[in-house]
Amino acid sequence: MLKRFNLPACPVETALMMMGDRWKVLIVRNLLTGTKRFGELKKGLDGISQKVLTDHLRIMEENGLVNRKIYAEVPPKVEYSLTPLGQSLKPIHDAMWKWGEQFQKKAKTIKN
């Protein structure tokens, strides 16, 4: 369910409100390649605690970016995937990737 917001007037500020956190961007990065279980997500996010990952996934689910599917098994199996709204962040992720690559190349030439 999409959480109700008092949205800022600026669209950039709105985007930052939804994705302006390091972990959220990296969670999206990991889910862009497909559905993941909690342990797979945690393994792909070096340095994140279980609590922080759980909190971020809950917030992202409330905001309509992430789906959580629970299987009736013992032990419980839970899978996370991006919703269509979450998938719509791909062009932003791709632009950040491209910019980061270019910056890394420039930083290497500055160092040398």
N, C-alpha and C positions, 0 to 999 in steps of 0.2 A: 504494500500500500504506500502511495506517495504521501510523504509528510507535508503538512501545510506550512508554508513559510510566509514571513513578511519579507518579500524579495526586495533587494536594493534596486534603485533606479538604473544603475549601471550594469549592463549585461556581463561585463568582465568580472565585476564583483560577484555576480550571481554564480558564474562558473567557478570562481575561486571558493565560494561558499560550499559548493558541491564537491570540488576536487582539490582544494588548495592545501592539501596535506600530503607530505611525502609518501606515507604508507598507502593512502587511497590511490594515488597514481600508480604505485607499484603493484597493488592488488589488481587494479584494472589491467596493467601490463600482463600479469600472470594469467588472468582469466580470459584475455583476448585469444589465447591459444586453445581454449576449451575449458570444459568443466573440470573442477578440481575438488578433492577432498581437503578437509582442514589441514591435515598433516602435510599434504603436498604444497599447499599455500605457504604454510609456516616455513617449510624447508627452502622455498624459493625466495623468502624475504629475510635475508641475513640481518640479525639483530633485533627483530621484532619479538616482543613477548607474547605469550598466549593470550593474556588479558587484552593487550592493545589490539591484536588481530581480531579477537572476538568482538570487542567494542566497535571497531571500524566496520566489520562485516555487518553487524546489527544496524549501524547507522546507515550504511550503504543500502541495506535491504529496505529500511524504512523510507529511504529517499528514492526508491524505485530503480536503483542501479544494479542490484544483485538479487538473484533468485537463490533461495535456500530450499533444497529438497531433502526431506527426511525419509529414510526407508525404515520400515518396521522390521528391524532385525536386532539380534543380540550378538555383539554390541551394536548400538545404533550406528547407522551409516548416514552421513550427511554430506551432500555435494553442493557446491556453489558454482554458479554460472552468471554471466552477465545477462541482463534483460535487454530488450531492444534499445532502451534508453541508455543503458551502460555501453552497449555496442556502438552507440552513436558517438562515443568519446574516442573511437579509433583514429579519426583524422587529427585530433588534438594530440594524442599519443604519438602518432607518426611524425607530426611536426616537431614535437619535443625531441624525438629520437634523432631526426635529421639535424636539428640545431645542435644537439649534444655532440653528434659526430663531428660537425664542422668546428665546434669549439675545441674538441679534443685535438683535432689536427692542428689548429692554430696554436694551441697551448704547447704542443710538442715543438713547433718551430720556434716559439718564443724561448723555450727552455734551452734549445741548442744554440 
